[in-house]
Amino acid sequence: MLVLETATTLGDRTSLTLTADLRHAFTAGETALQDFLDTGDTTDESRYRMHLGQTLGAMTEIRERRAMLTRDQQDVLEWLDAELSAYPRLVDTVIAERHDSRAELARYWLTAEAQPRAGLATTLLESMSADQSALMQREATRVSSLHNTVIVVALLLIVATIFTVWIVSKQTADHLTRPIAALATATDELADGQLTRDLPVTTSDELGAL
């Protein structure tokens, strides 16, 4: 319709005015048709048919003045004419289906059964999603706690290992230094003329031989 909306004069009215009327009538008819399909109210159907008549009337006025249109406007007019010729028949078929008792039954089941079940399914899915999110949060917390526990245990093991190494090293050092200290003491006593002290030999290595 935008191509038709120019300042070209069509008799006593402009194409802009005619196409504006056409657009307004067609849009209002679409709204009325949608209301009828939603409610089944025959008042909405009558409103649709009134706007359809206005649409076809505006189209007739434009068609009668097509000689005054540009070539591009005439091409658009032909396309609109073909579409509007098929449109009422299609809508009549839809309206007839809407009047059918089976349509009412289908709407009843849709409203009374399908929509509540869909709502329940949506609620269940939201609940499952929330539970899954909470579970993931708990798992993340547990993993974080486990990670902290592993770090603490590792630190304790390191401290225990260091302490054990220190104990073993000290015992080994004491085992090696005690005979040497005793030998040094006895040597000092021997130097002072004390010849009666015996040193027990407890090893067969070089220190025991000394």
C-alpha positions as CSV (number, residue, x, y, z in Angstrom):
1,M,0.0,0.0,0.0
2,L,3.0,2.3,0.5
3,V,3.4,2.5,-3.3
4,L,-0.1,3.7,-3.7
5,E,0.2,6.4,-1.0
6,T,1.4,9.2,-3.2
7,A,0.1,12.7,-3.9
8,T,-1.5,11.6,-7.3
9,T,-5.0,12.9,-7.6
10,L,-7.8,10.4,-8.1
11,G,-10.8,12.5,-9.1
12,D,-11.9,14.3,-6.0
13,R,-9.8,12.2,-3.6
14,T,-6.1,11.5,-3.4
15,S,-4.6,8.0,-3.5
16,L,-3.2,8.7,-0.1
17,T,-6.8,9.1,1.3
18,L,-8.1,6.1,-0.4
19,T,-5.3,3.8,0.6
20,A,-5.5,5.2,4.2
21,D,-9.2,4.2,4.2
22,L,-8.3,0.8,2.8
23,R,-5.6,0.2,5.4
24,H,-7.8,1.4,8.3
25,A,-10.8,-0.8,7.2
26,F,-8.6,-3.9,6.6
27,T,-6.8,-3.5,10.0
28,A,-10.1,-3.0,11.8
29,G,-11.5,-6.1,10.1
30,E,-8.5,-8.2,11.1
31,T,-9.0,-7.1,14.7
32,A,-12.7,-8.0,14.7
33,L,-11.9,-11.4,13.1
34,Q,-9.4,-12.2,15.7
35,D,-11.9,-11.2,18.4
36,F,-14.5,-13.5,16.8
37,L,-12.0,-16.4,16.7
38,D,-11.2,-15.9,20.3
39,T,-14.7,-15.5,21.6
40,G,-17.1,-16.9,19.0
41,D,-19.3,-13.8,19.5
42,T,-21.4,-13.1,16.4
43,T,-21.2,-9.3,17.1
44,D,-17.4,-9.5,16.3
45,E,-18.3,-11.5,13.1
46,S,-20.7,-8.7,12.1
47,R,-18.1,-6.1,12.8
48,Y,-15.6,-8.0,10.7
49,R,-18.1,-8.2,7.7
50,M,-18.8,-4.4,8.0
51,H,-15.1,-3.6,7.8
52,L,-14.6,-6.1,5.0
53,G,-17.3,-4.2,3.1
54,Q,-15.5,-1.0,3.7
55,T,-12.2,-2.5,2.5
56,L,-13.8,-3.8,-0.7
57,G,-15.5,-0.4,-1.2
58,A,-12.2,1.5,-0.9
59,M,-10.6,-1.0,-3.2
60,T,-13.4,-0.5,-5.8
61,E,-12.8,3.3,-5.7
62,I,-9.1,2.8,-6.3
63,R,-9.8,0.3,-9.1
64,E,-12.1,2.7,-10.9
65,R,-9.3,5.3,-11.0
66,R,-6.5,3.0,-11.9
67,A,-5.9,4.9,-15.2
68,M,-4.6,7.8,-13.1
69,L,-2.1,5.7,-11.3
70,T,1.5,5.2,-12.2
71,R,2.7,1.9,-13.6
72,D,4.2,0.8,-10.3
73,Q,0.9,1.7,-8.5
74,Q,-1.1,-0.3,-11.1
75,D,1.1,-3.4,-10.4
76,V,0.5,-3.1,-6.7
77,L,-3.2,-2.6,-7.3
78,E,-3.3,-5.8,-9.3
79,W,-1.6,-7.7,-6.5
80,L,-4.0,-6.3,-3.9
81,D,-7.0,-7.0,-6.1
82,A,-5.9,-10.7,-6.4
83,E,-5.3,-11.0,-2.7
84,L,-8.5,-9.4,-1.6
85,S,-10.5,-11.5,-4.0
86,A,-9.3,-14.7,-2.3
87,Y,-9.3,-13.3,1.2
88,P,-13.1,-13.3,1.9
89,R,-13.5,-16.9,0.8
90,L,-10.7,-18.0,3.0
91,V,-12.1,-16.1,6.0
92,D,-15.6,-17.5,5.4
93,T,-14.1,-21.0,5.6
94,V,-12.4,-20.1,8.9
95,I,-15.6,-18.6,10.3
96,A,-17.6,-21.7,9.3
97,E,-15.1,-23.9,11.2
98,R,-15.4,-21.6,14.2
99,H,-19.1,-22.0,14.2
100,D,-18.8,-25.8,14.1
101,S,-19.6,-27.4,17.4
102,R,-16.4,-29.4,17.2
103,A,-14.5,-26.1,17.4
104,E,-16.3,-25.3,20.6
105,L,-15.5,-28.8,21.9
106,A,-11.8,-28.3,20.9
107,R,-11.7,-24.9,22.7
108,Y,-13.3,-26.5,25.8
109,W,-10.7,-29.2,25.9
110,L,-8.0,-26.7,25.2
111,T,-9.1,-24.4,28.0
112,A,-10.3,-27.1,30.5
113,E,-7.7,-29.8,30.0
114,A,-4.8,-28.9,27.8
115,Q,-3.9,-25.4,29.2
116,P,-4.1,-26.6,32.9
117,R,-1.9,-29.6,32.1
118,A,0.5,-27.3,30.2
119,G,0.6,-25.0,33.2
120,L,1.2,-28.0,35.5
121,A,4.0,-29.2,33.2
122,T,5.5,-25.7,33.2
123,T,5.3,-25.6,37.0
124,L,6.9,-29.1,37.3
125,L,9.7,-28.1,34.9
126,E,10.4,-24.9,36.8
127,S,10.4,-27.0,40.1
128,M,12.8,-29.5,38.5
129,S,15.0,-26.7,37.3
130,A,15.1,-25.1,40.8
131,D,15.8,-28.5,42.4
132,Q,18.6,-29.1,39.9
133,S,20.0,-25.7,40.5
134,A,20.0,-26.3,44.3
135,L,21.6,-29.7,43.8
136,M,24.3,-28.2,41.7
137,Q,24.9,-25.6,44.4
138,R,25.1,-28.2,47.1
139,E,27.5,-30.2,44.9
140,A,29.7,-27.1,44.4
141,T,29.7,-26.5,48.1
142,R,30.6,-30.1,48.9
143,V,33.4,-30.1,46.3
144,S,34.7,-26.8,47.7
145,S,34.6,-28.2,51.3
146,L,36.3,-31.4,50.1
147,H,39.0,-29.4,48.4
148,N,39.6,-27.5,51.6
149,T,39.7,-30.7,53.6
150,V,42.3,-32.2,51.1
151,I,44.4,-29.1,51.5
152,V,44.3,-29.3,55.3
153,V,45.1,-33.1,55.3
154,A,48.0,-32.5,52.9
155,L,49.4,-29.8,55.2
156,L,49.0,-32.1,58.2
157,L,50.8,-34.9,56.3
158,I,53.6,-32.5,55.4
159,V,54.0,-31.4,59.0
160,A,53.8,-35.0,60.2
161,T,56.5,-36.0,57.6
162,I,58.8,-33.2,58.7
163,F,58.3,-34.1,62.4
164,T,59.0,-37.8,61.7
165,V,62.1,-37.0,59.7
166,W,63.3,-34.7,62.5
167,I,62.7,-37.5,65.1
168,V,64.5,-40.1,63.0
169,S,67.3,-37.8,62.2
170,K,67.7,-36.8,65.9
171,Q,67.8,-40.5,67.0
172,T,70.3,-41.4,64.3
173,A,72.5,-38.4,65.2
174,D,72.2,-39.4,68.9
175,H,73.1,-43.0,68.1
176,L,76.2,-41.7,66.2
177,T,77.3,-39.0,68.6
178,R,76.9,-40.8,71.9
179,P,79.8,-43.3,71.3
180,I,82.0,-40.4,70.0
181,A,81.3,-38.3,73.0
182,A,82.0,-41.2,75.3
183,L,85.3,-41.9,73.5
184,A,86.2,-38.2,73.8
185,T,85.5,-38.2,77.5
186,A,87.6,-41.4,78.0
187,T,90.4,-39.9,76.0
188,D,90.4,-36.9,78.2
189,E,90.5,-39.1,81.3
190,L,93.3,-41.2,79.8
191,A,95.2,-38.0,79.3
192,D,94.7,-37.1,83.0
193,G,96.2,-40.5,84.0
194,Q,93.0,-42.4,84.7
195,L,93.6,-45.8,83.3
196,T,90.8,-47.8,84.9
197,R,87.9,-46.7,82.8
198,D,86.6,-49.2,80.3
199,L,84.5,-48.3,77.2
200,P,82.1,-51.1,76.2
201,V,82.3,-51.9,72.5
202,T,78.8,-52.1,71.1
203,T,79.5,-52.0,67.3
204,S,81.9,-53.8,65.0
205,D,82.4,-50.8,62.6
206,E,85.3,-48.4,62.6
207,L,84.0,-46.5,65.6
208,G,84.0,-49.9,67.6
209,A,87.5,-50.6,66.5
210,L,88.6,-47.2,67.6
